[in-house]
Amino acid sequence: MTSPVSDSAERRRPLVVAIDGPAASGKSSTAKWVASELGMRHVDSGALYRAATASALRREPDSAKWTEDLVLAASSTVTLVAGETTFHARLDGAAAEAELRGKDVTSRVSLVARMPRVREWVNGLVRQAAEGHPVVVDGRDMGTAVFPQARVKIFLVADPWERAKRRLIQRFERQPTEAEIAEETDTLVHRDAKDESQTQRAVDAVLIDTTYLTQEEQVARIVALARQSQRASAG
């Protein structure tokens, strides 16, 4: 049984809202919005995996030659910089958002995310970002390996077709065709299979199926859970 002292210490810790889920489930955009609503900073662990992948591509374009040592060495150029509302991944000190979101990185990021020591490196940076500050974090392992004691844990899911459609709307800034959605759905299903071991739901995470929810509705649900936790810790 947890002692009253440890219960009190836990309540005094800065709030962590941990959001997990498969690729294209809307974790990052939802987490940013939730953080804004709560007046907290957002930490996107996925951006660090993308930054590690981009840095490895700069060093060795042939990903078949990548080893954990090569990726970790290349990632020495990656930094996580605190902004007003979020933390930004930088390559050689410079913003590289287009590079991080490009196809070359997207097609290889799962490979990097499966490397245990790279995951340890990412998780360590995320924990450092959260030290002493209330944060909303999203990505892989957030509610399990990184913040197992987080007071609010969310696991977002959605139908692959809907996830594919949303991703393409964001990418193309237009309504995609059914053929485009079908192709992207196939890509996501394969990605889910690759990512399965790194995308586990914590046993105490709240499952939110966003297939038929607007983003505003899913944000409202998470914000309500966070505020409930804040009230409980203040009591």
N, C-alpha and C positions, 0 to 999 in steps of 0.2 A: 504494500500500500504506500502511496506517495505521502510524504510527511507534510504537515502544514507549512513548514519552513520552505520546502522546495516548491509547494504550490504558490506561496507568496512570491518567491523569486521568479517563478515562471510568469506570473501575472505582470511583473515589473519589466520583463523583457520587451523591447520594441516589437510591435506587431509585424509579423511576416504573413503575407498572403501568398501562398504557393499555388501556381496554376500549371497543371500538366495536361498532356493530351497528345494525340497523334499529329503528324504534319498537316498543316493547312486547316487546323481546327479553330483558328482564330485566336490562339493564345496571346501572341504579342500585341495585336491591336486591342484586344479586350483588356489585357493587363495594363496597357498605357492609359486607357480610358478609366479603368478602376483606380489606378494610382492618382490620376488627375482629380477624380471625384473625392478621394479620401485625403488629398493633400500629401501624398507619399511619393517617394521616388520609385521608378520602374527599373528593373534589372532584367535584361533579355539575355539569357544564357545561350540561346540559339545564335545570337550575333557573334559570340565568342567561338563557337564551333565553325561558323562561316569564316571568321577572321583567321582561324587556324588553317582552314582549308585554302583560303586565298593566299596566305603566306607560304604554304607548301607548294602551291602552284607556281608562285613566283620563283621559288628555288628549284623545283623540279616539275616541269610540265607533264611528265609521264607518271600518272598516279599509280601505275603498276609497280613502280620502283619505290613507292613510299613505305617507310617503316615508322614505327613510333618515334624512334630517335630523330629521324629526319623532320617529322612534323613538329615535334617539341622544340627542336633547334630553330626551325623556321618561325615558330610561334613566339620566340623571344622578342620579336619586333612588335608584338601585339600588346596594346595597353587598354585598360578600361578607365575611361575618364568620366568623372561626375559632371553632369550638366544640371540645369535648374530643376528639371523634372525627371530625368532619366540618366542612365550611364551609357556612354558611347564607346563602341569598340573602334580602335584606331590601328592603322597599319603604318609603321614607321612614323608615328605621331600625326598622321594625316587621316582625314575622313575618307572612306572608300565605299560608301553605301552602294553605289551602282555595281561595283566589283563584287561586293559581298552577296548581292542578290542576283547576280548573273547566272546564266545556265551552267557555266563551267564549274562554279562553286556548288550550285544546287545539286548537280548530278554526282558530286563526290563527297558531299558533307556527311552522308551516312557512313561512308568508309571511315572517315576521321572520328565520328562520334562513337564508333564501336571500339576504338582503341582505349583500353583501360586507363593508361597513364595520361592520355589527353583528357579523358573525362575527369580524372582527379585534378588536373591543372585547371580546367574550366570551373569545376565545383569549388575549388579553393578561392578563385577570383570572385566568384559570386558570394561566397561566405564573407570575404573581406569587405565587399561592397555593402553588405547588410550589417556590418558591425556597428552597433550603437544607433542605428537608424531604422525607422519603420519603412518597409519596402514591399512592393508587389513584384514577385519574381515569376518568370515563366520559362519553360523549356523541358529538359529531360531530367529525371531523377529529383525534381524539386521537392516533392512531398515525401520522398522515400529516403534517398541517400543524402541529400544536401540539407534539408530542413525537416528532419523527421519529427521535431517538436513544434513545428509551425502550428499556430492556433487555428488558422483557416487554410484548408487544403481543398482545391477544386480540381476536378478532372473533366475537361471538356471533350465531348465526342460529337460527331455529326456523320450523317450518311456520306460515303465517299463521293457520290455524284454531286451532292450539295457543296462539299468541300472543294471539289475540282472547279465547280462553277464559280464559287466565290474567289478562288485563287486567280482564275483567268480574268474575271472582271477587274480585279485589282491590277493584273499584269497588263491587260489590253486597254483598260478604261472604256470598255464597250461590252455589250452582251455577246458572249461566245456562241458559236454554233454547236449543235448537238454532237457533231463529229469531233470538234475540238474538246468538248467536255468529256466525251467517251475516251479520247486518247489520254487526257490528263487524269481521268479516273483510274485508268489502267496503271499509269505511272504512280499514283498515290497508293494504290493497293499493293504494288510491289514495294514501295517505300515503307509501308506499314509492316510488311513482313520482315524487312531488313531491320527496322527499328524496334521490333516487338520487345526485345530484352531490355532496351533502354527507355521504354515508354510504359512503365508499370503504374497502375493506380494504387495509391496508398490505401490501406484498409479503412482508414478514417476519412478519406477524401469524399467530398460531396460530388456526385456525378451529375453533370448538366448536359443534356442532349440539346444541342443548339440547332438541329436540323430545321425545326419550325419556329425558331425564335429569332427575333431581330437582335442585332447587336446591343441595342439599347436595353432590351429586356434581359439579356444575359448579364450585362454589366450591372443592372439594377439588382439582380439576384445576388451577385457576388458582393456588391457594396453593402447590401442589407446584412449578409452574413458577417462581414467584417465589422460593421458597426455594432452588431449584436455581441461580437467577441470583445470589442472595446468597452462596451457597457458592462459586460460581465467581469472584465479585468479591473474595472474601476470600482466595482462594488465590494 
